[in-house]
Every structure is written in C-alpha cells, then in structure tokens.
C-alpha cells in the first residue's frame, strides 16, 4: 500500500515515470525483493522432525530467505538515502541534509538494537544448551550451615 502511494507521489512530483534515475532502479529492486519474500515463504520446505537434522533443502531455503530479506532491507535503506540526496540536489535545500543526518542516526539505532537482540538471544541459547547459570555450588552440608551465627562470626 505505502509502496504504491510512494510510487504515485513520485510520478506526480516528477510529472512522469523516469527509470533512468538511480533511486527508481534501487526502488524497483527493493519492491522485487520484498515481493519475493512471501513467495519464498510459501515455497518453504518442511522442517522435519525436531529430533532429526534439518533437511538440506530447508537449510538452503533458510539461507536464501534470510539473505534476500537482509538484502531487501539494505537496498531499501539505500533507496531512502538516494531519494534524500536527489531531493536535496533538486531543491538545493539544507533541510534535506538535516533529515539525512536524522535518518542515519535512526538507522544506526535500529542496527544496534537488532545486533543487541541477536547477541542476547545467542547468549541465552548458549546458556540453555551448555547449562550455564544452573550450576549450584556446594553440597547439602553447606546449605545447612548457618553462616550468620555468632559461633561462625567469632571463629569458634
């Protein structure tokens, strides 16, 4: 919906459709990559049993799906940067440079948030798999000892 509206606004702004602009080419690639994702999800092979290794087709599909999605996001960000530069050059406007800086800060915040969440998930899985954080120090005798008793404090 928003892509279609953006397409209409751009065609109205430029008074026509010009495919020779870099932004238009990158935008078309972004739309194609975005349309591939649901088709790719529909063609997803079965995962197989949870006790078995994943099927080779499923592993290949996961890589294709993940990298097409990441490429679509990257190309989409590039399309946004290219249109900001194009509008700044066209109207010789200082506001577009300020907006571009805000966009860079926003994208950096999103990237850092995603990296942190990915790291947290991997750390959580690693702890769960290797049993870290669930070990108990000592034995039953240590649990019965009162560490705050007066005898214990004075060394008796």
C-alpha positions, 0 to 999 in steps of 0.5 A: 500500500505505502509502496504504491502511494510512494510510487504515485507521489513520485510520478506526480512530483516528477510529472512522469515515470523516469527509470533512468534515475538511480533511486527508481532502479534501487526502488524497483529492486527493493519492491522485487525483493520484498515481493519475493519474500512471501513467495519464498515463504510459501515455497518453504520446505518442511522442517522435519522432525525436531529430533532429526537434522534439518533437511538440506533443502530447508537449510538452503531455503533458510539461507536464501530467505534470510539473505534476500530479506537482509538484502531487501532491507539494505537496498531499501535503506539505500533507496531512502538515502538516494531519494534524500540526496536527489531531493536535496540536489533538486531543491538545493535545500539544507533541510534535506541534509538535516533529515539525512543526518536524522535518518542515519542516526535512526538507522544506526539505532535500529542496527544496534538494537537488532545486533543487541537482540541477536547477541542476547538471544545467542547468549541465552541459547548458549546458556540453555544448551551448555547449562550455564547459570544452573550450576549450584555450588556446594553440597547439602552440608553447606546449605545447612550451615548457618553462616550468620551465627555468632559461633561462625562470626567469632571463629569458634 
